[in-house]
Amino acid sequence: MKHNILLEALGYRYIYNKKTGEVHDTKNIHQSCQFETMRNCHYISKRKAMRIIKKDKKDACRWCM
């Protein structure tokens, strides 16, 4: 996956990886996140990221969150 600077500038700085069920923060991407190898994911807002983590019981990445 490539960084989408426009979406990040508009506030969509979190990435939800559907395959692993993890939420990643693009401002703190760590080498262990393996950002370049992510395929089935999309940008989301902070509000949606927090909802996914709390309500849907998904994990926040331990490296970047």
C-alpha contacts under 8 A as a table, 3 or more apart, distances in Angstrom:
res1	aa1	res2	aa2	distance
1	M	35	F	6.54
1	M	36	E	5.19
1	M	37	T	6.53
1	M	38	M	5.64
1	M	39	R	6.30
2	K	36	E	6.93
4	N	7	L	5.59
4	N	8	E	6.32
5	I	8	E	5.06
5	I	9	A	6.06
6	L	9	A	5.10
6	L	10	L	6.32
7	L	10	L	5.05
7	L	11	G	6.54
7	L	12	Y	5.30
7	L	13	R	7.11
7	L	43	Y	7.42
8	E	11	G	5.28
8	E	12	Y	4.84
8	E	13	R	4.63
9	A	12	Y	7.19
9	A	13	R	7.73
11	G	45	S	6.04
11	G	46	K	7.56
12	Y	43	Y	5.71
12	Y	44	I	4.98
12	Y	45	S	4.34
12	Y	46	K	6.99
13	R	25	D	6.23
13	R	26	T	5.48
13	R	27	K	7.11
13	R	43	Y	6.60
13	R	44	I	6.67
13	R	45	S	6.34
13	R	46	K	7.21
14	Y	23	V	6.68
14	Y	24	H	5.52
14	Y	25	D	4.66
14	Y	26	T	5.80
14	Y	43	Y	5.63
14	Y	44	I	5.26
14	Y	45	S	6.08
14	Y	46	K	6.46
14	Y	49	A	6.68
15	I	23	V	5.59
15	I	24	H	5.03
15	I	25	D	6.45
15	I	26	T	7.05
15	I	41	C	6.59
15	I	42	H	5.51
15	I	43	Y	4.49
15	I	44	I	5.82
16	Y	21	G	6.98
16	Y	22	E	5.94
16	Y	23	V	4.56
16	Y	24	H	6.44
16	Y	41	C	5.41
16	Y	42	H	5.60
16	Y	43	Y	6.42
16	Y	44	I	6.80
16	Y	49	A	7.53
17	N	20	T	5.76
17	N	21	G	5.52
17	N	22	E	5.43
17	N	23	V	6.34
17	N	24	H	7.84
17	N	38	M	7.17
17	N	39	R	7.84
17	N	40	N	6.03
17	N	41	C	4.21
17	N	42	H	6.81
18	K	21	G	4.96
18	K	22	E	7.22
18	K	40	N	5.74
18	K	41	C	5.58
19	K	40	N	6.15
19	K	41	C	7.61
21	G	58	K	5.78
21	G	59	D	6.40
22	E	58	K	6.29
22	E	59	D	4.91
22	E	60	A	5.32
22	E	61	C	5.72
23	V	49	A	6.65
23	V	53	I	7.55
23	V	58	K	7.76
23	V	59	D	6.50
23	V	60	A	4.84
23	V	61	C	5.82
24	H	29	I	7.26
24	H	33	C	7.91
24	H	60	A	6.57
24	H	61	C	5.61
24	H	64	C	6.21
24	H	65	M	6.52
25	D	28	N	5.60
25	D	29	I	6.22
25	D	64	C	5.84
25	D	65	M	6.15
26	T	29	I	5.24
26	T	64	C	7.95
28	N	64	C	5.00
28	N	65	M	7.36
29	I	33	C	6.57
29	I	35	F	7.36
29	I	63	W	7.61
29	I	64	C	5.35
30	H	33	C	5.40
30	H	34	Q	7.64
30	H	63	W	6.04
30	H	64	C	5.85
31	Q	34	Q	5.86
31	Q	35	F	7.56
32	S	63	W	6.86
33	C	61	C	7.53
33	C	63	W	6.65
33	C	64	C	7.43
34	Q	37	T	5.66
34	Q	38	M	6.90
35	F	38	M	5.52
38	M	41	C	6.73
44	I	48	K	6.22
44	I	49	A	6.42
45	S	48	K	5.32
45	S	49	A	6.13
46	K	49	A	4.92
46	K	50	M	6.16
47	R	50	M	5.38
47	R	51	R	6.31
48	K	51	R	4.98
48	K	52	I	6.08
49	A	52	I	5.17
49	A	53	I	6.26
50	M	53	I	5.12
50	M	54	K	6.08
51	R	54	K	5.24
51	R	55	K	5.39
51	R	56	D	7.02
52	I	55	K	5.62
52	I	56	D	4.91
52	I	57	K	6.69
52	I	58	K	6.10
53	I	56	D	5.99
53	I	57	K	5.33
53	I	58	K	4.76
53	I	59	D	5.89
53	I	60	A	6.50
54	K	57	K	5.41
54	K	58	K	7.22
60	A	65	M	6.07
61	C	64	C	5.80
61	C	65	M	5.48
62	R	65	M	5.78
